[in-house]
């Protein structure tokens, strides 16, 4: 091997002891150094010789110039994690999907336990997509599932500890005002489905639970109007918010539900007169009576003297005492009914039915098929049919099964309506709702491009 120190020793020996000046010696030495550097830079084999005799410089990562270049090239070639989009297939569950991704049963149990309260199995449906992240070796790293337009579930596995990070990402949505109105062609459900707003049906049924039987009362030709909130993520519809106002007209009688927040911040729904709609079932007593002569259940019949089941209560009252409808409903029977004498049957919302027996006569406003309001006079106390004296045999049924009428009355206590001090504000709010429905610049759901509106004054 060539001795790289020789050129420098020759120069040193040549200039030492000569008659040249110190300046000349310095110039000669500089020329020699430059010549040596040019030699190393131009000769490929010189790089090894240079680092052999001058040492290798290392940076903070322990890399030399060449190794840094080689390492950078290696980074560009290094495999990275892969992200793929998969689709939920028919019959698959979250468990089977995670199992197919390589998670052990104990790991899946850990994940599902942590997902309780945030993951909805009902929203994990065939056809919906999810993202899977895997490392270069194909091992599971992450799972992402958008279960609703505003909720994204993330499952991330720590490659070092093997633990799982699980969280729900909630996207912020904007609230806009939408409206629907028209005449029902077949059913209200079908009408809402046609306009891609079927989710409104549950709220409507709840609001009108005490006044409208949706299966029996709503017929083709029924007019309706609904003002409601919608949730949007940018320009993507994300769901239904609160109903602000709803009006359904049965025959010539309108039924309304209006959302109102009082001065104390309490929000509820009321009809157009300010009566509360936040009541499950509210019934009033059918007449003024002095006592209960026979209760609900088994008894010995006062005439037949035989033990039998009595499906109602006998309310003793004078002949001619007015009998009132215990709740809004529709008269489905009015006439003579054997031992029951003159009888009226009314169907109500939520599967309830009331019967009034032994009437002396009927009210002129209680015709067959007519709708009645709670408190309307439908007939008068009498003693027709098999009876020992004037009284009202009052009966209640739910989905065809007899109920103790007094227990039903006790369980349905009326709720407080709009206070008198708040009525002016309430009526003003109804006027705002109706004005919004008449304007043409708000969303007609599924037809018009949505307008952004604030809803602070609608709550």
Secondary structure, DSSP 8 states (H G I E B T S, - for coil): ---TTHHHHHHHHHHTTSS--HHHHHHHHHHHHHHHHHHHHH-TTHHHHHHHHH-----TTS--HHHHHHHHHHHHHS---EEEEEE--TT--HHHHHHHTT--HHHHHHHHHHHTTT--GGG--TT-EEEEEE-TT--EEEEEEEEETTEEEEEEE-TTT--EEEEEEE---EEEEEEEEEE-SS-HHHHHHHTT-TTHHHHHHHHTTTT--TTTT--TT-EEEEEEEEEEETTEEEEEEEEEEEEEEETTEEEEEEEEE-TTS-EEEE-TTS-B---S-----SS--SEEEE-SEEEE-TTT--EEEE-SEEEE--TT-EEE-SSSEEEEEEEE-GGG-EEEEEE-GGGEEEEEEEEEEE-TT--TT-EE-TT-EEEEEB--SS-SSSEEEEEEEETTEEE-HHHHHHH--------GGGHHHHHHHHHHHHHHHH-SSSEETTTS-------GGG-
